[in-house]
Amino acid sequence: MTRKGEAILTALRAKSPQSPGALAKALKLGSVSTLAYQMKPLLKSGAVIASGVTASRQFSLPPRSAKEAP
């Protein structure tokens, strides 16, 4: 995973869900387009999930699976 990918996951661990604009601002990226490029592998792998349509898009971490009882 890239450093930008790790930074995205760290930002989402701190506050989730986040809009693309808020996430790009938190990561000090130049534009939402740059964020979209960095998000593609994370979305494809399932490390990050997107919800909503373009106007109300939100990125978040997937829910944790319940651990099995011993």
PyMOL Python script that loads the backbone (N, CA, C, O; Angstrom):
from pymol import cmd

cmd.read_pdbstr("""\
ATOM      1  N   MET A   1       0.850  -1.176   0.000  1.00  0.00           N
ATOM      2  CA  MET A   1       0.000   0.000   0.000  1.00  0.00           C
ATOM      3  C   MET A   1       0.896   1.241   0.000  1.00  0.00           C
ATOM      4  O   MET A   1       1.971   1.251   0.600  1.00  0.00           O
ATOM      5  N   THR A   2       0.439   2.260  -0.671  1.00  0.00           N
ATOM      6  CA  THR A   2       1.215   3.495  -0.779  1.00  0.00           C
ATOM      7  C   THR A   2       1.098   4.326   0.499  1.00  0.00           C
ATOM      8  O   THR A   2       0.234   4.086   1.343  1.00  0.00           O
ATOM      9  N   ARG A   3       1.985   5.303   0.615  1.00  0.00           N
ATOM     10  CA  ARG A   3       1.917   6.206   1.775  1.00  0.00           C
ATOM     11  C   ARG A   3       0.621   6.998   1.766  1.00  0.00           C
ATOM     12  O   ARG A   3       0.033   7.250   2.818  1.00  0.00           O
ATOM     13  N   LYS A   4       0.172   7.394   0.570  1.00  0.00           N
ATOM     14  CA  LYS A   4      -1.098   8.133   0.477  1.00  0.00           C
ATOM     15  C   LYS A   4      -2.258   7.242   0.905  1.00  0.00           C
ATOM     16  O   LYS A   4      -3.186   7.699   1.572  1.00  0.00           O
ATOM     17  N   GLY A   5      -2.202   5.967   0.517  1.00  0.00           N
ATOM     18  CA  GLY A   5      -3.241   5.027   0.927  1.00  0.00           C
ATOM     19  C   GLY A   5      -3.294   4.874   2.430  1.00  0.00           C
ATOM     20  O   GLY A   5      -4.374   4.856   3.020  1.00  0.00           O
ATOM     21  N   GLU A   6      -2.125   4.763   3.057  1.00  0.00           N
ATOM     22  CA  GLU A   6      -2.061   4.682   4.518  1.00  0.00           C
ATOM     23  C   GLU A   6      -2.591   5.960   5.156  1.00  0.00           C
ATOM     24  O   GLU A   6      -3.282   5.907   6.173  1.00  0.00           O
ATOM     25  N   ALA A   7      -2.272   7.102   4.566  1.00  0.00           N
ATOM     26  CA  ALA A   7      -2.753   8.379   5.100  1.00  0.00           C
ATOM     27  C   ALA A   7      -4.273   8.466   5.012  1.00  0.00           C
ATOM     28  O   ALA A   7      -4.917   8.980   5.927  1.00  0.00           O
ATOM     29  N   ILE A   8      -4.845   7.973   3.929  1.00  0.00           N
ATOM     30  CA  ILE A   8      -6.304   7.967   3.777  1.00  0.00           C
ATOM     31  C   ILE A   8      -6.939   7.094   4.852  1.00  0.00           C
ATOM     32  O   ILE A   8      -7.916   7.497   5.484  1.00  0.00           O
ATOM     33  N   LEU A   9      -6.387   5.896   5.062  1.00  0.00           N
ATOM     34  CA  LEU A   9      -6.936   5.001   6.082  1.00  0.00           C
ATOM     35  C   LEU A   9      -6.810   5.611   7.476  1.00  0.00           C
ATOM     36  O   LEU A   9      -7.726   5.487   8.289  1.00  0.00           O
ATOM     37  N   THR A  10      -5.698   6.262   7.756  1.00  0.00           N
ATOM     38  CA  THR A  10      -5.506   6.908   9.055  1.00  0.00           C
ATOM     39  C   THR A  10      -6.526   8.026   9.259  1.00  0.00           C
ATOM     40  O   THR A  10      -7.091   8.162  10.344  1.00  0.00           O
ATOM     41  N   ALA A  11      -6.758   8.817   8.228  1.00  0.00           N
ATOM     42  CA  ALA A  11      -7.742   9.901   8.323  1.00  0.00           C
ATOM     43  C   ALA A  11      -9.146   9.343   8.551  1.00  0.00           C
ATOM     44  O   ALA A  11      -9.929   9.911   9.312  1.00  0.00           O
ATOM     45  N   LEU A  12      -9.460   8.231   7.889  1.00  0.00           N
ATOM     46  CA  LEU A  12     -10.792   7.640   8.073  1.00  0.00           C
ATOM     47  C   LEU A  12     -10.922   6.949   9.431  1.00  0.00           C
ATOM     48  O   LEU A  12     -12.025   6.857   9.969  1.00  0.00           O
ATOM     49  N   ARG A  13      -9.819   6.464   9.990  1.00  0.00           N
ATOM     50  CA  ARG A  13      -9.884   5.901  11.348  1.00  0.00           C
ATOM     51  C   ARG A  13     -10.163   7.009  12.360  1.00  0.00           C
ATOM     52  O   ARG A  13     -10.851   6.787  13.357  1.00  0.00           O
ATOM     53  N   ALA A  14      -9.631   8.194  12.102  1.00  0.00           N
ATOM     54  CA  ALA A  14      -9.835   9.325  13.009  1.00  0.00           C
ATOM     55  C   ALA A  14     -11.270   9.848  12.938  1.00  0.00           C
ATOM     56  O   ALA A  14     -11.860  10.202  13.959  1.00  0.00           O
ATOM     57  N   LYS A  15     -11.823   9.894  11.728  1.00  0.00           N
ATOM     58  CA  LYS A  15     -13.197  10.382  11.547  1.00  0.00           C
ATOM     59  C   LYS A  15     -13.787   9.720  10.323  1.00  0.00           C
ATOM     60  O   LYS A  15     -13.268   9.869   9.216  1.00  0.00           O
ATOM     61  N   SER A  16     -14.844   9.006  10.515  1.00  0.00           N
ATOM     62  CA  SER A  16     -15.481   8.295   9.408  1.00  0.00           C
ATOM     63  C   SER A  16     -16.982   8.333   9.612  1.00  0.00           C
ATOM     64  O   SER A  16     -17.421   8.150  10.748  1.00  0.00           O
ATOM     65  N   PRO A  17     -17.779   8.553   8.623  1.00  0.00           N
ATOM     66  CA  PRO A  17     -17.469   8.801   7.217  1.00  0.00           C
ATOM     67  C   PRO A  17     -17.058  10.249   6.984  1.00  0.00           C
ATOM     68  O   PRO A  17     -17.290  11.125   7.816  1.00  0.00           O
ATOM     69  N   GLN A  18     -16.441  10.472   5.827  1.00  0.00           N
ATOM     70  CA  GLN A  18     -16.039  11.815   5.420  1.00  0.00           C
ATOM     71  C   GLN A  18     -16.395  12.036   3.959  1.00  0.00           C
ATOM     72  O   GLN A  18     -16.377  11.110   3.148  1.00  0.00           O
ATOM     73  N   SER A  19     -16.715  13.266   3.648  1.00  0.00           N
ATOM     74  CA  SER A  19     -16.972  13.628   2.253  1.00  0.00           C
ATOM     75  C   SER A  19     -15.634  13.717   1.520  1.00  0.00           C
ATOM     76  O   SER A  19     -14.595  13.899   2.154  1.00  0.00           O
ATOM     77  N   PRO A  20     -15.650  13.592   0.197  1.00  0.00           N
ATOM     78  CA  PRO A  20     -14.400  13.709  -0.549  1.00  0.00           C
ATOM     79  C   PRO A  20     -13.688  15.045  -0.311  1.00  0.00           C
ATOM     80  O   PRO A  20     -12.464  15.076  -0.183  1.00  0.00           O
ATOM     81  N   GLY A  21     -14.435  16.136  -0.252  1.00  0.00           N
ATOM     82  CA  GLY A  21     -13.827  17.446  -0.025  1.00  0.00           C
ATOM     83  C   GLY A  21     -13.156  17.545   1.339  1.00  0.00           C
ATOM     84  O   GLY A  21     -12.041  18.054   1.454  1.00  0.00           O
ATOM     85  N   ALA A  22     -13.839  17.057   2.369  1.00  0.00           N
ATOM     86  CA  ALA A  22     -13.279  17.104   3.723  1.00  0.00           C
ATOM     87  C   ALA A  22     -12.050  16.202   3.833  1.00  0.00           C
ATOM     88  O   ALA A  22     -11.070  16.558   4.486  1.00  0.00           O
ATOM     89  N   LEU A  23     -12.105  15.052   3.201  1.00  0.00           N
ATOM     90  CA  LEU A  23     -10.978  14.130   3.243  1.00  0.00           C
ATOM     91  C   LEU A  23      -9.778  14.697   2.489  1.00  0.00           C
ATOM     92  O   LEU A  23      -8.646  14.595   2.962  1.00  0.00           O
ATOM     93  N   ALA A  24     -10.016  15.293   1.322  1.00  0.00           N
ATOM     94  CA  ALA A  24      -8.931  15.915   0.557  1.00  0.00           C
ATOM     95  C   ALA A  24      -8.308  17.061   1.352  1.00  0.00           C
ATOM     96  O   ALA A  24      -7.089  17.234   1.339  1.00  0.00           O
ATOM     97  N   LYS A  25      -9.127  17.834   2.035  1.00  0.00           N
ATOM     98  CA  LYS A  25      -8.624  18.942   2.850  1.00  0.00           C
ATOM     99  C   LYS A  25      -7.801  18.419   4.025  1.00  0.00           C
ATOM    100  O   LYS A  25      -6.740  18.964   4.330  1.00  0.00           O
ATOM    101  N   ALA A  26      -8.281  17.366   4.686  1.00  0.00           N
ATOM    102  CA  ALA A  26      -7.556  16.787   5.816  1.00  0.00           C
ATOM    103  C   ALA A  26      -6.206  16.223   5.389  1.00  0.00           C
ATOM    104  O   ALA A  26      -5.246  16.250   6.160  1.00  0.00           O
ATOM    105  N   LEU A  27      -6.131  15.715   4.169  1.00  0.00           N
ATOM    106  CA  LEU A  27      -4.886  15.139   3.653  1.00  0.00           C
ATOM    107  C   LEU A  27      -4.011  16.162   2.943  1.00  0.00           C
ATOM    108  O   LEU A  27      -2.914  15.844   2.483  1.00  0.00           O
ATOM    109  N   LYS A  28      -4.509  17.406   2.857  1.00  0.00           N
ATOM    110  CA  LYS A  28      -3.799  18.498   2.187  1.00  0.00           C
ATOM    111  C   LYS A  28      -3.490  18.160   0.734  1.00  0.00           C
ATOM    112  O   LYS A  28      -2.393  18.414   0.236  1.00  0.00           O
ATOM    113  N   LEU A  29      -4.491  17.578   0.064  1.00  0.00           N
ATOM    114  CA  LEU A  29      -4.360  17.289  -1.359  1.00  0.00           C
ATOM    115  C   LEU A  29      -4.850  18.491  -2.149  1.00  0.00           C
ATOM    116  O   LEU A  29      -5.688  19.257  -1.673  1.00  0.00           O
ATOM    117  N   GLY A  30      -4.331  18.653  -3.345  1.00  0.00           N
ATOM    118  CA  GLY A  30      -4.680  19.807  -4.158  1.00  0.00           C
ATOM    119  C   GLY A  30      -6.117  19.823  -4.626  1.00  0.00           C
ATOM    120  O   GLY A  30      -6.716  20.890  -4.762  1.00  0.00           O
ATOM    121  N   SER A  31      -6.685  18.639  -4.877  1.00  0.00           N
ATOM    122  CA  SER A  31      -8.053  18.600  -5.392  1.00  0.00           C
ATOM    123  C   SER A  31      -8.722  17.270  -5.055  1.00  0.00           C
ATOM    124  O   SER A  31      -8.074  16.308  -4.642  1.00  0.00           O
ATOM    125  N   VAL A  32     -10.018  17.249  -5.243  1.00  0.00           N
ATOM    126  CA  VAL A  32     -10.778  16.018  -5.036  1.00  0.00           C
ATOM    127  C   VAL A  32     -10.416  15.001  -6.119  1.00  0.00           C
ATOM    128  O   VAL A  32     -10.495  13.795  -5.886  1.00  0.00           O
ATOM    129  N   SER A  33     -10.022  15.477  -7.297  1.00  0.00           N
ATOM    130  CA  SER A  33      -9.610  14.567  -8.371  1.00  0.00           C
ATOM    131  C   SER A  33      -8.386  13.769  -7.962  1.00  0.00           C
ATOM    132  O   SER A  33      -8.284  12.583  -8.276  1.00  0.00           O
ATOM    133  N   THR A  34      -7.455  14.406  -7.265  1.00  0.00           N
ATOM    134  CA  THR A  34      -6.268  13.706  -6.766  1.00  0.00           C
ATOM    135  C   THR A  34      -6.688  12.643  -5.762  1.00  0.00           C
ATOM    136  O   THR A  34      -6.157  11.533  -5.772  1.00  0.00           O
ATOM    137  N   LEU A  35      -7.635  12.977  -4.898  1.00  0.00           N
ATOM    138  CA  LEU A  35      -8.139  12.012  -3.924  1.00  0.00           C
ATOM    139  C   LEU A  35      -8.788  10.837  -4.633  1.00  0.00           C
ATOM    140  O   LEU A  35      -8.561   9.687  -4.259  1.00  0.00           O
ATOM    141  N   ALA A  36      -9.583  11.109  -5.642  1.00  0.00           N
ATOM    142  CA  ALA A  36     -10.268  10.040  -6.379  1.00  0.00           C
ATOM    143  C   ALA A  36      -9.257   9.058  -6.962  1.00  0.00           C
ATOM    144  O   ALA A  36      -9.476   7.847  -6.930  1.00  0.00           O
ATOM    145  N   TYR A  37      -8.154   9.576  -7.492  1.00  0.00           N
ATOM    146  CA  TYR A  37      -7.105   8.720  -8.052  1.00  0.00           C
ATOM    147  C   TYR A  37      -6.484   7.846  -6.963  1.00  0.00           C
ATOM    148  O   TYR A  37      -6.222   6.666  -7.192  1.00  0.00           O
ATOM    149  N   GLN A  38      -6.248   8.413  -5.788  1.00  0.00           N
ATOM    150  CA  GLN A  38      -5.652   7.671  -4.673  1.00  0.00           C
ATOM    151  C   GLN A  38      -6.634   6.659  -4.073  1.00  0.00           C
ATOM    152  O   GLN A  38      -6.215   5.647  -3.510  1.00  0.00           O
ATOM    153  N   MET A  39      -7.945   6.931  -4.194  1.00  0.00           N
ATOM    154  CA  MET A  39      -8.963   6.066  -3.597  1.00  0.00           C
ATOM    155  C   MET A  39      -9.236   4.805  -4.413  1.00  0.00           C
ATOM    156  O   MET A  39      -9.670   3.797  -3.856  1.00  0.00           O
ATOM    157  N   LYS A  40      -8.990   4.842  -5.721  1.00  0.00           N
ATOM    158  CA  LYS A  40      -9.356   3.715  -6.581  1.00  0.00           C
ATOM    159  C   LYS A  40      -8.868   2.366  -6.071  1.00  0.00           C
ATOM    160  O   LYS A  40      -9.680   1.446  -5.963  1.00  0.00           O
ATOM    161  N   PRO A  41      -7.576   2.195  -5.749  1.00  0.00           N
ATOM    162  CA  PRO A  41      -7.145   0.876  -5.271  1.00  0.00           C
ATOM    163  C   PRO A  41      -7.748   0.496  -3.919  1.00  0.00           C
ATOM    164  O   PRO A  41      -7.990  -0.682  -3.655  1.00  0.00           O
ATOM    165  N   LEU A  42      -7.990   1.489  -3.064  1.00  0.00           N
ATOM    166  CA  LEU A  42      -8.584   1.208  -1.753  1.00  0.00           C
ATOM    167  C   LEU A  42     -10.039   0.760  -1.896  1.00  0.00           C
ATOM    168  O   LEU A  42     -10.490  -0.137  -1.184  1.00  0.00           O
ATOM    169  N   LEU A  43     -10.761   1.382  -2.807  1.00  0.00           N
ATOM    170  CA  LEU A  43     -12.152   0.994  -3.055  1.00  0.00           C
ATOM    171  C   LEU A  43     -12.217  -0.387  -3.692  1.00  0.00           C
ATOM    172  O   LEU A  43     -13.060  -1.208  -3.331  1.00  0.00           O
ATOM    173  N   LYS A  44     -11.324  -0.636  -4.637  1.00  0.00           N
ATOM    174  CA  LYS A  44     -11.318  -1.923  -5.337  1.00  0.00           C
ATOM    175  C   LYS A  44     -10.988  -3.078  -4.392  1.00  0.00           C
ATOM    176  O   LYS A  44     -11.556  -4.164  -4.518  1.00  0.00           O
ATOM    177  N   SER A  45     -10.078  -2.850  -3.452  1.00  0.00           N
ATOM    178  CA  SER A  45      -9.675  -3.899  -2.515  1.00  0.00           C
ATOM    179  C   SER A  45     -10.665  -4.067  -1.363  1.00  0.00           C
ATOM    180  O   SER A  45     -10.620  -5.069  -0.650  1.00  0.00           O
ATOM    181  N   GLY A  46     -11.554  -3.096  -1.178  1.00  0.00           N
ATOM    182  CA  GLY A  46     -12.524  -3.178  -0.092  1.00  0.00           C
ATOM    183  C   GLY A  46     -12.025  -2.566   1.207  1.00  0.00           C
ATOM    184  O   GLY A  46     -12.701  -2.665   2.231  1.00  0.00           O
ATOM    185  N   ALA A  47     -10.848  -1.932   1.187  1.00  0.00           N
ATOM    186  CA  ALA A  47     -10.307  -1.296   2.390  1.00  0.00           C
ATOM    187  C   ALA A  47     -11.119  -0.065   2.774  1.00  0.00           C
ATOM    188  O   ALA A  47     -11.152   0.328   3.940  1.00  0.00           O
ATOM    189  N   VAL A  48     -11.772   0.540   1.785  1.00  0.00           N
ATOM    190  CA  VAL A  48     -12.619   1.719   1.988  1.00  0.00           C
ATOM    191  C   VAL A  48     -13.913   1.488   1.214  1.00  0.00           C
ATOM    192  O   VAL A  48     -13.901   0.894   0.136  1.00  0.00           O
ATOM    193  N   ILE A  49     -15.021   1.957   1.766  1.00  0.00           N
ATOM    194  CA  ILE A  49     -16.292   1.852   1.048  1.00  0.00           C
ATOM    195  C   ILE A  49     -16.829   3.252   0.781  1.00  0.00           C
ATOM    196  O   ILE A  49     -16.600   4.179   1.557  1.00  0.00           O
ATOM    197  N   ALA A  50     -17.538   3.386  -0.317  1.00  0.00           N
ATOM    198  CA  ALA A  50     -18.155   4.656  -0.691  1.00  0.00           C
ATOM    199  C   ALA A  50     -19.665   4.478  -0.658  1.00  0.00           C
ATOM    200  O   ALA A  50     -20.188   3.434  -1.049  1.00  0.00           O
ATOM    201  N   SER A  51     -20.355   5.499  -0.191  1.00  0.00           N
ATOM    202  CA  SER A  51     -21.813   5.457  -0.182  1.00  0.00           C
ATOM    203  C   SER A  51     -22.342   6.787  -0.689  1.00  0.00           C
ATOM    204  O   SER A  51     -21.652   7.805  -0.631  1.00  0.00           O
ATOM    205  N   GLY A  52     -23.553   6.769  -1.180  1.00  0.00           N
ATOM    206  CA  GLY A  52     -24.179   7.986  -1.676  1.00  0.00           C
ATOM    207  C   GLY A  52     -23.859   8.250  -3.127  1.00  0.00           C
ATOM    208  O   GLY A  52     -22.999   7.603  -3.724  1.00  0.00           O
ATOM    209  N   VAL A  53     -24.567   9.212  -3.680  1.00  0.00           N
ATOM    210  CA  VAL A  53     -24.347   9.618  -5.063  1.00  0.00           C
ATOM    211  C   VAL A  53     -23.337  10.765  -5.080  1.00  0.00           C
ATOM    212  O   VAL A  53     -22.874  11.204  -4.027  1.00  0.00           O
ATOM    213  N   THR A  54     -23.006  11.232  -6.240  1.00  0.00           N
ATOM    214  CA  THR A  54     -21.949  12.233  -6.392  1.00  0.00           C
ATOM    215  C   THR A  54     -22.102  13.411  -5.438  1.00  0.00           C
ATOM    216  O   THR A  54     -21.129  13.805  -4.796  1.00  0.00           O
ATOM    217  N   ALA A  55     -23.266  13.966  -5.333  1.00  0.00           N
ATOM    218  CA  ALA A  55     -23.477  15.157  -4.504  1.00  0.00           C
ATOM    219  C   ALA A  55     -23.353  14.869  -3.011  1.00  0.00           C
ATOM    220  O   ALA A  55     -22.992  15.764  -2.248  1.00  0.00           O
ATOM    221  N   SER A  56     -23.639  13.662  -2.583  1.00  0.00           N
ATOM    222  CA  SER A  56     -23.594  13.342  -1.157  1.00  0.00           C
ATOM    223  C   SER A  56     -22.677  12.154  -0.863  1.00  0.00           C
ATOM    224  O   SER A  56     -22.907  11.415   0.095  1.00  0.00           O
ATOM    225  N   ARG A  57     -21.657  11.970  -1.669  1.00  0.00           N
ATOM    226  CA  ARG A  57     -20.720  10.844  -1.505  1.00  0.00           C
ATOM    227  C   ARG A  57     -20.028  10.915  -0.160  1.00  0.00           C
ATOM    228  O   ARG A  57     -19.649  11.993   0.297  1.00  0.00           O
ATOM    229  N   GLN A  58     -19.864   9.767   0.471  1.00  0.00           N
ATOM    230  CA  GLN A  58     -19.159   9.657   1.747  1.00  0.00           C
ATOM    231  C   GLN A  58     -18.233   8.443   1.675  1.00  0.00           C
ATOM    232  O   GLN A  58     -18.612   7.397   1.150  1.00  0.00           O
ATOM    233  N   PHE A  59     -17.026   8.588   2.203  1.00  0.00           N
ATOM    234  CA  PHE A  59     -16.088   7.478   2.290  1.00  0.00           C
ATOM    235  C   PHE A  59     -15.985   7.053   3.741  1.00  0.00           C
ATOM    236  O   PHE A  59     -15.977   7.892   4.642  1.00  0.00           O
ATOM    237  N   SER A  60     -15.904   5.747   3.970  1.00  0.00           N
ATOM    238  CA  SER A  60     -15.748   5.235   5.324  1.00  0.00           C
ATOM    239  C   SER A  60     -15.018   3.905   5.281  1.00  0.00           C
ATOM    240  O   SER A  60     -14.799   3.327   4.216  1.00  0.00           O
ATOM    241  N   LEU A  61     -14.649   3.435   6.457  1.00  0.00           N
ATOM    242  CA  LEU A  61     -14.037   2.120   6.564  1.00  0.00           C
ATOM    243  C   LEU A  61     -15.148   1.085   6.612  1.00  0.00           C
ATOM    244  O   LEU A  61     -16.238   1.377   7.105  1.00  0.00           O
ATOM    245  N   PRO A  62     -14.897  -0.113   6.114  1.00  0.00           N
ATOM    246  CA  PRO A  62     -15.941  -1.138   6.181  1.00  0.00           C
ATOM    247  C   PRO A  62     -16.169  -1.560   7.634  1.00  0.00           C
ATOM    248  O   PRO A  62     -15.268  -1.440   8.464  1.00  0.00           O
ATOM    249  N   PRO A  63     -17.349  -2.046   7.936  1.00  0.00           N
ATOM    250  CA  PRO A  63     -17.608  -2.494   9.310  1.00  0.00           C
ATOM    251  C   PRO A  63     -16.719  -3.684   9.648  1.00  0.00           C
ATOM    252  O   PRO A  63     -16.419  -4.520   8.796  1.00  0.00           O
ATOM    253  N   ARG A  64     -16.314  -3.737  10.889  1.00  0.00           N
ATOM    254  CA  ARG A  64     -15.501  -4.869  11.341  1.00  0.00           C
ATOM    255  C   ARG A  64     -16.376  -6.096  11.482  1.00  0.00           C
ATOM    256  O   ARG A  64     -17.533  -6.010  11.893  1.00  0.00           O
ATOM    257  N   SER A  65     -15.809  -7.234  11.136  1.00  0.00           N
ATOM    258  CA  SER A  65     -16.570  -8.467  11.298  1.00  0.00           C
ATOM    259  C   SER A  65     -16.506  -8.887  12.750  1.00  0.00           C
ATOM    260  O   SER A  65     -15.512  -8.643  13.434  1.00  0.00           O
ATOM    261  N   ALA A  66     -17.572  -9.520  13.221  1.00  0.00           N
ATOM    262  CA  ALA A  66     -17.625  -9.981  14.598  1.00  0.00           C
ATOM    263  C   ALA A  66     -16.631 -11.123  14.801  1.00  0.00           C
ATOM    264  O   ALA A  66     -16.523 -12.029  13.974  1.00  0.00           O
ATOM    265  N   LYS A  67     -15.924 -11.060  15.898  1.00  0.00           N
ATOM    266  CA  LYS A  67     -14.975 -12.135  16.185  1.00  0.00           C
ATOM    267  C   LYS A  67     -15.744 -13.353  16.668  1.00  0.00           C
ATOM    268  O   LYS A  67     -16.782 -13.243  17.321  1.00  0.00           O
ATOM    269  N   GLU A  68     -15.213 -14.501  16.333  1.00  0.00           N
ATOM    270  CA  GLU A  68     -15.863 -15.737  16.759  1.00  0.00           C
ATOM    271  C   GLU A  68     -15.615 -15.946  18.234  1.00  0.00           C
ATOM    272  O   GLU A  68     -14.565 -15.578  18.760  1.00  0.00           O
ATOM    273  N   ALA A  69     -16.592 -16.543  18.901  1.00  0.00           N
ATOM    274  CA  ALA A  69     -16.448 -16.846  20.319  1.00  0.00           C
ATOM    275  C   ALA A  69     -15.451 -17.998  20.484  1.00  0.00           C
ATOM    276  O   ALA A  69     -15.404 -18.910  19.659  1.00  0.00           O
ATOM    277  N   PRO A  70     -14.662 -17.948  21.548  1.00  0.00           N
ATOM    278  CA  PRO A  70     -13.674 -19.025  21.742  1.00  0.00           C
ATOM    279  C   PRO A  70     -14.293 -20.362  22.032  1.00  0.00           C
ATOM    280  O   PRO A  70     -13.578 -21.347  22.215  1.00  0.00           O
TER     281      PRO A  70
END
""", "prot")
cmd.dss("prot")
cmd.show_as("cartoon", "prot")
cmd.util.cbc("prot")
cmd.orient("prot")
